[in-house]
Amino acid sequence: MVVLSSEEDEFDEEPGEVIESAPPQKVGEERQLRGFKKKLLRHGHGWETPNFNDVVTVHRVGGTLVDGTALGSSTRDTDQPLTFTLGNGDVPGLDRGITSMKKGEVALFTLPADGEGDVWRDSDSVVQFEVELLSWMRVVYVCKDGGVIKKIVEKGSGNDRPSDLDEVLVKYQVALVDGTVVEETPEGGVEFYVKDGHLFPILPKVIMTMTRGEKAELIVQPQYAFGDTGRDSGSGLCPIPPNSVLHANIELVSFKPVINVTGDSKVLKKILKEGEGAFTADECAHVTVSFTAMLEDGTVFEKRRTGEEQPLEFITDEEQVIAGLDRAVATMKKGERAIISIHPEYAFGNVEVRRDLAIVPPGSNVVYDVEMMDFIKEKAPWELNSKEKIEVAGRKKEEGNVLFKGGNYLRAEKKYEQAVDFLSDDGSFGFGEQKQADALRVSCWLNGAACSLKLNDFSGAIKLCSQVLDVEFCNVKAFYRRAQAYIETGDFLLADLDIKKALVADPQNREVKIIQKKLKQLQADKDKKDAKLYGNMFAGKTKDSSMAIKRPKVEKDDRENEDGARMEEDTVADSAVI
């Protein structure tokens, strides 16, 4: 075996620096890394490598010192590989080399002289070890204090992990240090929602670190299990003594993702079957769904199942179904099946509703088992030609007008915004079409501003009117509506300027004159109020000043009286002396 001089060992590279910057190492090639040299003898499999604290299993062939002294024997000779935790190995420096290896890889490591005491750490010696990485077990510290350690026995599939809302199916066996089994799931496992907790407090946190199909060994310290109270043997449970360390084998069989559709946990979608592709229905899609609608107690009040009844077709975001179902379906992919739990606020509210198969009582939570059979998404602006864009924008504007007249200002505002999306000034319109698109866009902005005023969104109204005036600098409606918004925000000076500009453009405009009269009255009221306020302030100051003027005279009179009294006392005293 080759023995190298310690004088050759100059290691300046940072860990992983050479590996990251250099091409893949070839068999027979030797590279210098930080603290050691590595010669690749056989390629490994995959791309993952172990980390410190992982438990590795290796075959190791001992090295030789400069004087020919053999160090240890080969584990291959006895067919008894070494298993140890990286970072706690018996050969300093070798652990760092193993972290660069892949499963099945064989490498020759040259370690420099280091330390004192043991023979392979002789100050003048350099030694080589041949290592084969057979396997390793990933170790995860679930809690930073080491109170819960997870050793991954078998990796799961994919990278998705459960969240606290998800429903999981797990299998486990829990034992004391002496091997006594204190808890075990049925053969098929047990289902529960992560947020609801299970068995001991830290288990949900452990599960959220796992992937589908993952198997792991847990070591749980008492403070994360049953603490200093333990568990009694009541209700057929095995007792767990106080301050018990638990060892558990756990498998995450599967989990069903639960989506918080509305963000307030009032519409939850539990995915039973993943859909196809990456696209969801989104808003304004024509969807076809089959479903069963139930109360929380399982009473079916409506049913549209394939092969039994006609599937339901509707357009999302058009209020054609209850809000919770509408919003949840918009998040679904083709072929997806989900359970949708809907709070009354997003369902039928506090009114009684008669449906096909049963009555829905007031304030009922409802559950829909829905399958997305198909959907057709609305074409995006870039998929349409100029004429089609104008047609779609015009249709959406008219839909907005209908909603506005019906008092649904929020949805009307959204329709106007959608219309404008199809009218962007991107150079795709011809000259005649551009004029038509500009006029339609201005109309939608003005209508949107009217919605903002109704919704008390005055800054939104100001912004939309300003956009109009950037295109048409004499637009009377834009001046008028922006003046309305300025009045509501108390900016009377800006409101007055807009009114004057509007009257220059249209001196006889009745609406503008009415708002001008209103502004004058508001301004007069404000001036009167300000005058009264300032008058009171000045009156207070004048009163304080007069009191300040009078006070010195009083003080002077007091001083004169005091001096006179003192003179009288002196006179009496003098007269008493003979």
C-alpha positions as CSV (number, residue, x, y, z in Angstrom):
1,M,0.0,0.0,0.0
2,V,1.3,3.4,-0.9
3,V,2.4,5.6,2.0
4,L,2.7,9.4,1.5
5,S,4.7,11.9,3.4
6,S,2.8,14.3,5.6
7,E,4.7,17.2,4.0
8,E,2.6,16.9,0.9
9,D,-0.6,17.6,2.7
10,E,-1.6,21.2,1.9
11,F,-5.4,21.6,2.0
12,D,-6.7,25.0,1.3
13,E,-10.1,24.2,-0.3
14,E,-13.4,24.6,1.5
15,P,-15.6,21.6,1.9
16,G,-17.3,20.7,-1.4
17,E,-15.5,23.4,-3.3
18,V,-13.7,21.1,-5.7
19,I,-16.6,18.8,-6.1
20,E,-19.0,21.7,-7.0
21,S,-16.6,23.4,-9.5
22,A,-15.0,20.3,-11.0
23,P,-16.5,17.8,-13.5
24,P,-17.6,14.3,-12.1
25,Q,-14.7,12.3,-10.8
26,K,-13.5,9.4,-12.9
27,V,-12.6,6.0,-11.7
28,G,-8.9,5.9,-10.9
29,E,-8.7,9.7,-10.5
30,E,-7.5,11.2,-7.2
31,R,-8.6,14.6,-6.0
32,Q,-7.4,16.7,-3.1
33,L,-10.3,17.9,-0.8
34,R,-10.1,19.7,2.5
35,G,-8.3,17.5,5.0
36,F,-7.9,14.4,2.8
37,K,-7.3,13.0,-0.7
38,K,-9.9,10.8,-2.4
39,K,-9.3,8.3,-5.2
40,L,-12.4,6.9,-6.8
41,L,-12.3,3.1,-7.2
42,R,-16.0,2.5,-8.2
43,H,-18.9,4.7,-9.0
44,G,-21.9,4.8,-6.7
45,H,-25.6,5.1,-7.5
46,G,-27.9,8.1,-7.5
47,W,-26.9,11.5,-6.4
48,E,-27.6,11.7,-2.7
49,T,-24.8,11.6,-0.1
50,P,-25.0,11.2,3.7
51,N,-24.7,14.0,6.2
52,F,-23.1,14.3,9.6
53,N,-25.4,12.6,12.2
54,D,-26.6,10.1,9.7
55,V,-26.0,6.4,10.6
56,V,-23.8,4.8,7.9
57,T,-22.9,1.2,7.2
58,V,-19.6,0.6,5.4
59,H,-16.9,-1.9,4.6
60,R,-13.5,-0.6,5.6
61,V,-10.0,-1.9,4.8
62,G,-7.4,-0.6,7.3
63,G,-4.4,1.4,6.2
64,T,-0.6,1.2,6.6
65,L,1.9,3.5,8.4
66,V,5.2,4.6,6.9
67,D,7.0,1.9,8.7
68,G,4.7,-0.8,7.2
69,T,2.7,-1.3,10.3
70,A,-0.8,-2.6,9.4
71,L,-3.8,-0.8,11.0
72,G,-6.8,-3.0,11.7
73,S,-8.3,-5.7,9.5
74,S,-10.7,-5.6,6.6
75,T,-14.4,-5.9,7.5
76,R,-14.8,-7.7,4.2
77,D,-12.8,-10.6,5.6
78,T,-15.3,-11.2,8.4
79,D,-18.3,-10.0,6.4
80,Q,-19.2,-7.8,9.3
81,P,-19.6,-4.2,8.1
82,L,-19.2,-1.2,10.4
83,T,-22.3,0.8,11.4
84,F,-21.8,4.2,13.1
85,T,-23.0,7.8,13.3
86,L,-21.1,10.2,11.0
87,G,-19.2,12.6,13.3
88,N,-18.6,9.9,15.9
89,G,-16.4,7.6,13.9
90,D,-13.1,6.2,15.3
91,V,-10.9,7.6,12.5
92,P,-10.8,11.4,12.5
93,G,-11.2,12.9,9.0
94,L,-12.6,9.7,7.5
95,D,-16.2,10.8,8.4
96,R,-15.8,13.9,6.2
97,G,-14.7,11.8,3.3
98,I,-17.7,9.5,3.7
99,T,-20.0,12.5,3.3
100,S,-18.7,12.8,-0.3
101,M,-19.7,9.3,-1.2
102,K,-22.8,7.8,-2.9
103,K,-24.4,4.5,-2.1
104,G,-22.4,1.6,-3.4
105,E,-19.3,3.8,-4.1
106,V,-15.8,2.5,-3.3
107,A,-13.0,5.1,-2.6
108,L,-9.5,5.2,-1.3
109,F,-8.9,8.0,1.3
110,T,-5.5,9.4,2.2
111,L,-5.6,11.0,5.6
112,P,-2.9,13.4,7.0
113,A,-1.2,13.1,10.3
114,D,-3.4,14.5,13.0
115,G,-3.8,14.3,16.8
116,E,-2.0,12.3,19.4
117,G,-2.2,9.0,21.2
118,D,-3.5,6.3,18.8
119,V,-1.0,4.7,16.5
120,W,-2.7,6.0,13.2
121,R,-2.4,9.5,14.5
122,D,1.4,9.3,14.7
123,S,2.8,12.8,14.0
124,D,5.0,11.5,11.2
125,S,2.5,9.1,9.6
126,V,-0.1,9.3,6.8
127,V,-2.5,6.5,6.3
128,Q,-4.9,5.2,3.6
129,F,-8.3,3.6,4.1
130,E,-10.4,1.9,1.4
131,V,-14.1,2.4,2.1
132,E,-17.3,1.0,0.5
133,L,-20.5,2.8,1.4
134,L,-23.1,0.1,1.7
135,S,-26.0,2.2,3.0
136,W,-27.0,4.9,5.4
137,M,-30.0,6.0,7.5
138,R,-30.9,9.7,7.4
139,V,-31.2,11.1,10.8
140,V,-33.5,14.2,11.5
141,Y,-33.5,16.2,14.7
142,V,-37.2,17.1,14.8
143,C,-36.6,19.3,17.8
144,K,-33.4,21.3,18.1
145,D,-32.8,20.1,21.7
146,G,-32.5,16.5,20.4
147,G,-35.7,15.6,22.3
148,V,-37.1,13.8,19.2
149,I,-34.8,12.0,16.8
150,K,-36.1,10.5,13.5
151,K,-34.1,7.9,11.6
152,I,-35.4,7.3,8.1
153,V,-35.5,3.6,7.5
154,E,-37.1,3.7,4.1
155,K,-37.5,6.9,2.0
156,G,-40.9,7.9,0.8
157,S,-42.0,9.0,-2.7
158,G,-42.0,12.5,-3.9
159,N,-41.2,15.7,-2.0
160,D,-44.7,16.6,-0.7
161,R,-45.3,16.5,3.0
162,P,-48.5,16.9,5.0
163,S,-49.6,20.2,6.3
164,D,-51.6,20.7,9.6
165,L,-54.9,20.7,7.8
166,D,-54.3,17.4,5.9
167,E,-55.8,14.0,6.8
168,V,-53.1,11.3,7.2
169,L,-53.1,7.5,7.3
170,V,-50.3,6.2,9.5
171,K,-49.2,2.9,11.0
172,Y,-47.0,2.8,14.1
173,Q,-45.8,0.7,17.0
174,V,-44.6,2.3,20.2
175,A,-42.5,0.6,22.8
176,L,-40.6,1.4,26.0
177,V,-36.8,1.2,26.2
178,D,-37.1,-2.4,27.5
179,G,-39.1,-3.4,24.3
180,T,-42.6,-3.5,26.0
181,V,-45.1,-2.5,23.3
182,V,-47.5,0.2,24.7
183,E,-49.3,1.3,21.6
184,E,-50.0,-0.2,18.1
185,T,-52.3,0.7,15.2
186,P,-54.6,-1.8,13.6
187,E,-53.2,-3.5,10.5
188,G,-54.7,-1.0,8.2
189,G,-53.4,2.0,10.2
190,V,-55.3,4.9,11.6
191,E,-56.6,8.1,10.0
192,F,-56.7,11.5,11.6
193,Y,-56.3,15.2,10.8
194,V,-52.8,16.5,11.6
195,K,-54.2,19.6,13.4
196,D,-56.3,17.4,15.7
197,G,-53.2,15.7,17.1
198,H,-52.8,12.0,18.0
199,L,-51.2,9.8,20.7
200,F,-48.6,12.3,22.0
201,P,-48.2,16.0,21.4
202,I,-45.1,15.9,19.2
203,L,-46.5,13.3,16.7
204,P,-48.1,15.8,14.3
205,K,-44.8,17.7,14.0
206,V,-43.0,14.4,13.2
207,I,-45.6,13.5,10.6
208,M,-45.2,16.9,8.8
209,T,-41.5,16.0,8.2
210,M,-42.4,12.8,6.4
211,T,-43.2,12.0,2.7
212,R,-45.7,9.4,1.4
213,G,-44.6,5.9,2.1
214,E,-41.8,6.9,4.4
215,K,-40.8,4.6,7.3
216,A,-38.9,5.8,10.2
217,E,-37.7,5.0,13.7
218,L,-38.3,7.6,16.5
219,I,-36.7,8.2,19.8
220,V,-38.9,10.5,21.9
221,Q,-37.8,11.9,25.2
222,P,-40.3,12.2,28.0
223,Q,-41.0,15.9,27.7
224,Y,-42.3,15.3,24.1
225,A,-44.3,12.1,25.0
226,F,-46.1,11.6,28.3
227,G,-43.9,13.6,30.6
228,D,-43.5,13.1,34.3
229,T,-47.1,11.9,34.7
230,G,-47.0,9.0,32.3
231,R,-50.2,7.2,31.2
232,D,-52.6,5.2,33.3
233,S,-53.9,1.8,32.2
234,G,-57.5,2.8,32.0
235,S,-59.8,2.0,29.1
236,G,-57.7,-1.0,28.1
237,L,-54.6,1.1,27.4
238,C,-51.1,-0.2,28.3
239,P,-49.6,1.9,31.2
240,I,-46.7,4.2,30.4
241,P,-44.5,5.0,33.5
242,P,-43.6,8.6,34.2
243,N,-40.5,10.0,32.5
244,S,-40.5,7.2,29.9
245,V,-38.4,7.4,26.7
246,L,-40.4,6.0,23.8
247,H,-39.1,4.1,20.7
248,A,-41.5,4.1,17.8
249,N,-41.6,2.6,14.3
250,I,-43.9,4.8,12.1
251,E,-45.0,4.7,8.5
252,L,-46.9,7.5,6.7
253,V,-49.0,5.3,4.4
254,S,-50.7,8.2,2.7
255,F,-52.3,11.6,3.2
256,K,-55.1,13.6,1.6
257,P,-54.2,17.3,1.1
258,V,-56.7,19.8,2.6
259,I,-56.8,23.2,0.9
260,N,-58.0,26.3,2.8
261,V,-59.9,27.8,-0.2
262,T,-61.1,31.0,1.3
263,G,-58.2,31.6,3.7
264,D,-60.6,31.8,6.7
265,S,-61.1,28.0,7.0
266,K,-64.7,28.3,6.1
267,V,-64.3,26.5,2.8
268,L,-62.0,23.4,3.0
269,K,-61.2,21.1,0.1
270,K,-59.9,17.6,0.9
271,I,-58.4,16.0,-2.3
272,L,-59.4,12.4,-2.6
273,K,-58.0,11.9,-6.1
274,E,-55.4,14.1,-7.8
275,G,-56.4,15.6,-11.1
276,E,-54.6,15.7,-14.4
277,G,-52.0,18.3,-15.6
278,A,-51.2,21.6,-14.0
279,F,-54.2,23.7,-15.0
280,T,-57.2,24.5,-12.8
281,A,-60.6,25.8,-13.8
282,D,-60.0,29.3,-12.5
283,E,-62.6,32.0,-12.9
284,C,-64.9,32.3,-15.9
285,A,-64.4,28.7,-16.9
286,H,-67.3,26.5,-18.2
287,V,-67.2,23.5,-15.9
288,T,-68.9,20.1,-15.8
289,V,-69.1,18.4,-12.4
290,S,-70.8,15.5,-10.8
291,F,-71.5,15.7,-7.1
292,T,-73.4,14.6,-4.0
293,A,-74.4,17.3,-1.6
294,M,-75.0,16.4,2.1
295,L,-75.6,17.9,5.5
296,E,-73.0,17.2,8.2
297,D,-75.1,14.2,9.4
298,G,-74.9,12.6,6.0
299,T,-78.4,13.5,4.8
300,V,-78.2,13.9,1.0
301,F,-80.1,17.0,-0.3
302,E,-79.0,17.1,-3.9
303,K,-77.3,14.6,-6.2
304,R,-75.8,14.9,-9.8
305,R,-73.8,11.7,-10.4
306,T,-72.6,10.4,-13.8
307,G,-74.9,7.6,-15.1
308,E,-77.6,8.5,-12.6
309,E,-78.4,12.2,-13.1
310,Q,-77.4,14.9,-15.5
311,P,-74.0,16.4,-14.4
312,L,-74.1,20.1,-13.4
313,E,-72.7,22.7,-15.8
314,F,-72.0,26.3,-14.8
315,I,-69.5,29.1,-15.3
316,T,-67.3,29.8,-12.4
317,D,-67.3,33.3,-10.7
318,E,-70.8,34.0,-12.1
319,E,-72.8,33.3,-8.9
320,Q,-74.6,30.4,-10.6
321,V,-74.0,28.2,-7.5
322,I,-73.3,28.8,-3.9
323,A,-70.1,30.8,-3.2
324,G,-68.2,28.0,-1.4
325,L,-68.8,25.5,-4.2
326,D,-68.0,28.1,-6.9
327,R,-64.7,29.0,-5.3
328,A,-63.6,25.5,-4.6
329,V,-64.4,24.2,-8.0
330,A,-62.3,27.0,-9.5
331,T,-59.2,25.4,-7.8
332,M,-59.8,21.9,-9.2
333,K,-58.1,20.1,-12.1
334,K,-59.7,17.8,-14.6
335,G,-60.4,14.4,-13.1
336,E,-59.9,15.6,-9.5
337,R,-62.2,14.4,-6.8
338,A,-62.6,16.3,-3.5
339,I,-64.7,16.6,-0.4
340,I,-65.6,20.3,0.1
341,S,-66.8,21.4,3.5
342,I,-68.6,24.7,3.4
343,H,-69.6,27.1,6.3
344,P,-73.1,28.6,6.1
345,E,-71.6,32.0,5.2
346,Y,-70.5,30.5,1.9
347,A,-73.5,28.2,1.5
348,F,-77.2,29.0,2.1
349,G,-76.7,31.4,5.1
350,N,-79.4,31.6,7.7
351,V,-82.4,30.7,5.5
352,E,-84.1,27.4,5.0
353,V,-83.7,26.1,1.5
354,R,-85.7,23.3,-0.2
355,R,-83.5,21.2,-2.6
356,D,-84.3,18.1,-4.7
357,L,-83.9,15.5,-2.0
358,A,-84.2,17.3,1.3
359,I,-84.5,20.6,3.1
360,V,-81.4,22.5,4.2
361,P,-82.1,24.0,7.6
362,P,-81.0,27.6,8.4
363,G,-77.3,28.0,9.3
364,S,-76.3,24.6,8.1
365,N,-72.7,23.5,7.2
366,V,-72.8,21.5,4.0
367,V,-70.5,19.0,2.4
368,Y,-70.0,18.3,-1.3
369,D,-68.4,15.3,-2.8
370,V,-67.3,16.7,-6.2
371,E,-65.6,15.3,-9.2
372,M,-64.4,17.6,-12.0
373,M,-65.4,15.9,-15.2
374,D,-64.3,18.6,-17.6
375,F,-63.8,22.4,-18.0
376,I,-63.2,24.8,-20.8
377,K,-61.2,27.8,-19.8
378,E,-61.9,31.2,-21.2
379,K,-59.4,32.2,-23.9
380,A,-56.7,34.5,-22.7
381,P,-56.2,37.9,-24.5
382,W,-53.1,36.7,-26.3
383,E,-55.1,33.8,-27.9
384,L,-57.6,36.2,-29.6
385,N,-57.3,38.5,-32.6
386,S,-58.1,42.2,-32.3
387,K,-61.7,41.9,-33.3
388,E,-62.3,39.1,-30.8
389,K,-60.6,41.1,-28.0
390,I,-63.0,44.0,-28.6
391,E,-66.0,41.7,-28.8
392,V,-65.1,40.0,-25.4
393,A,-64.3,43.3,-23.8
394,G,-67.7,44.7,-24.9
395,R,-69.5,41.7,-23.6
396,K,-67.9,41.9,-20.2
397,K,-68.6,45.6,-20.0
398,E,-72.3,44.9,-20.7
399,E,-72.3,42.2,-18.0
400,G,-70.8,44.7,-15.7
401,N,-73.5,47.2,-16.5
402,V,-76.2,44.7,-15.6
403,L,-74.5,43.9,-12.3
404,F,-74.2,47.6,-11.5
405,K,-77.9,48.2,-12.1
406,G,-78.6,45.3,-9.9
407,G,-76.5,46.8,-7.1
408,N,-73.7,44.2,-7.3
409,Y,-70.9,46.8,-7.4
410,L,-68.1,44.5,-6.4
411,R,-68.7,42.0,-9.2
412,A,-69.5,44.8,-11.7
413,E,-66.1,46.3,-10.8
414,K,-64.4,43.0,-11.5
415,K,-66.2,42.7,-14.9
416,Y,-64.9,46.1,-15.9
417,E,-61.4,45.2,-14.9
418,Q,-61.6,42.0,-16.9
419,A,-62.8,43.9,-19.9
420,V,-59.8,46.3,-19.7
421,D,-57.4,43.3,-19.6
422,F,-58.5,42.5,-23.2
423,L,-57.8,46.1,-24.3
424,S,-54.2,46.7,-23.4
425,D,-52.3,49.1,-25.6
426,D,-49.8,46.6,-26.9
427,G,-49.8,47.6,-30.5
428,S,-52.0,44.7,-31.6
429,F,-54.9,46.9,-32.8
430,G,-55.1,48.6,-36.1
431,F,-55.8,52.4,-36.3
432,G,-59.6,52.1,-36.4
433,E,-59.6,49.3,-33.9
434,Q,-57.3,51.2,-31.6
435,K,-59.8,54.1,-31.4
436,Q,-62.6,51.7,-30.6
437,A,-60.5,49.9,-28.0
438,D,-59.5,53.3,-26.4
439,A,-63.1,54.4,-26.2
440,L,-64.1,51.1,-24.6
441,R,-61.3,51.2,-22.1
442,V,-62.2,54.7,-21.1
443,S,-65.8,53.7,-20.6
444,C,-64.8,50.7,-18.4
445,W,-62.5,52.9,-16.3
446,L,-65.3,55.5,-15.7
447,N,-67.7,52.7,-14.8
448,G,-65.1,51.2,-12.5
449,A,-64.7,54.6,-10.9
450,A,-68.5,54.7,-10.3
451,C,-68.3,51.2,-8.6
452,S,-65.4,52.5,-6.4
453,L,-67.5,55.4,-5.3
454,K,-70.3,53.1,-4.4
455,L,-67.9,50.9,-2.5
456,N,-66.3,53.9,-0.7
457,D,-63.0,53.1,-2.4
458,F,-62.2,56.8,-3.1
459,S,-58.5,56.3,-3.8
460,G,-59.5,53.7,-6.4
461,A,-61.9,56.1,-8.0
462,I,-59.3,58.8,-8.1
463,K,-56.8,56.5,-9.7
464,L,-59.2,55.3,-12.4
465,C,-60.4,58.8,-13.3
466,S,-56.7,59.9,-13.5
467,Q,-56.1,57.1,-16.0
468,V,-59.0,58.4,-18.1
469,L,-57.6,62.0,-18.0
470,D,-54.2,60.7,-19.2
471,V,-56.0,59.6,-22.4
472,E,-58.7,62.2,-22.7
473,F,-57.6,65.4,-20.8
474,C,-61.0,67.1,-21.1
475,N,-63.3,64.2,-20.0
476,V,-66.1,65.8,-18.0
477,K,-67.2,62.5,-16.3
478,A,-63.7,61.9,-15.1
479,F,-63.4,65.4,-13.6
480,Y,-66.9,65.0,-12.1
481,R,-66.2,61.6,-10.5
482,R,-62.7,62.5,-9.3
483,A,-64.2,65.6,-7.7
484,Q,-66.7,63.5,-5.9
485,A,-63.9,61.3,-4.6
486,Y,-61.9,64.4,-3.5
487,I,-64.9,65.8,-1.7
488,E,-65.3,62.5,0.2
489,T,-61.6,62.5,1.2
490,G,-61.8,66.2,2.3
491,D,-59.6,67.5,-0.5
492,F,-61.9,70.5,-1.3
493,L,-59.2,72.5,-3.2
494,L,-58.5,69.6,-5.6
495,A,-62.3,69.0,-6.0
496,D,-62.8,72.7,-6.8
497,L,-60.1,72.5,-9.5
498,D,-61.7,69.5,-11.1
499,I,-65.1,71.1,-11.1
500,K,-63.8,74.3,-12.7
501,K,-62.1,72.2,-15.4
502,A,-65.3,70.3,-16.0
503,L,-67.3,73.5,-16.4
504,V,-64.8,74.9,-18.8
505,A,-65.3,71.8,-21.0
506,D,-69.1,71.8,-20.5
507,P,-70.4,75.0,-18.9
508,Q,-74.1,73.9,-18.8
509,N,-73.5,70.5,-17.2
510,R,-76.2,70.2,-14.6
511,E,-74.6,67.4,-12.5
512,V,-71.3,69.4,-12.3
513,K,-73.2,72.5,-11.2
514,I,-75.0,70.5,-8.5
515,I,-71.8,69.2,-7.1
516,Q,-70.3,72.6,-7.3
517,K,-73.1,74.0,-5.1
518,K,-72.6,71.1,-2.7
519,L,-68.9,71.8,-2.5
520,K,-69.5,75.6,-1.8
521,Q,-71.9,74.7,1.0
522,L,-69.4,72.2,2.5
523,Q,-66.6,74.8,2.2
524,A,-68.8,77.4,3.9
525,D,-69.6,75.0,6.7
526,K,-66.0,74.2,7.1
527,D,-65.0,77.9,7.1
528,K,-67.6,78.7,9.7
529,K,-66.5,75.7,11.9
530,D,-62.8,76.8,11.5
531,A,-63.7,80.4,12.3
532,K,-65.5,79.3,15.5
533,L,-62.6,77.1,16.5
534,Y,-60.0,79.8,15.9
535,G,-62.3,82.3,17.5
536,N,-62.4,80.3,20.7
537,M,-58.7,79.8,20.6
538,F,-58.0,83.6,20.3
539,A,-60.7,84.3,22.9
540,G,-58.9,82.0,25.3
541,K,-55.5,83.7,24.6
542,T,-57.1,87.2,25.1
543,K,-58.5,86.2,28.4
544,D,-55.2,84.8,29.5
545,S,-53.4,88.0,28.5
546,S,-55.9,90.3,30.4
547,M,-55.4,88.1,33.5
548,A,-51.7,88.4,33.1
549,I,-52.0,92.2,32.9
550,K,-54.3,92.4,35.9
551,R,-52.2,90.1,38.1
552,P,-49.1,92.4,38.5
553,K,-51.4,95.3,39.8
554,V,-52.9,92.9,42.4
555,E,-49.5,91.7,43.3
556,K,-48.3,95.4,43.6
557,D,-51.3,96.2,45.9
558,D,-50.5,93.2,48.0
559,R,-46.9,94.3,48.3
560,E,-47.9,97.9,49.2
561,N,-50.2,96.6,51.9
562,E,-47.6,94.3,53.2
563,D,-45.0,97.1,53.3
564,G,-47.5,99.4,55.1
565,A,-48.2,96.8,57.7
566,R,-44.5,96.4,58.3
567,M,-44.1,100.2,58.7
568,E,-47.0,100.3,61.2
569,E,-45.3,97.5,63.2
570,D,-42.0,99.4,63.2
571,T,-43.8,102.6,64.3
572,V,-45.5,100.8,67.2
573,A,-42.2,99.2,68.2
574,D,-40.5,102.6,68.1
575,S,-43.2,104.3,70.2
576,A,-42.8,101.6,72.8
577,V,-39.3,102.5,73.4
578,I,-38.8,105.3,75.9
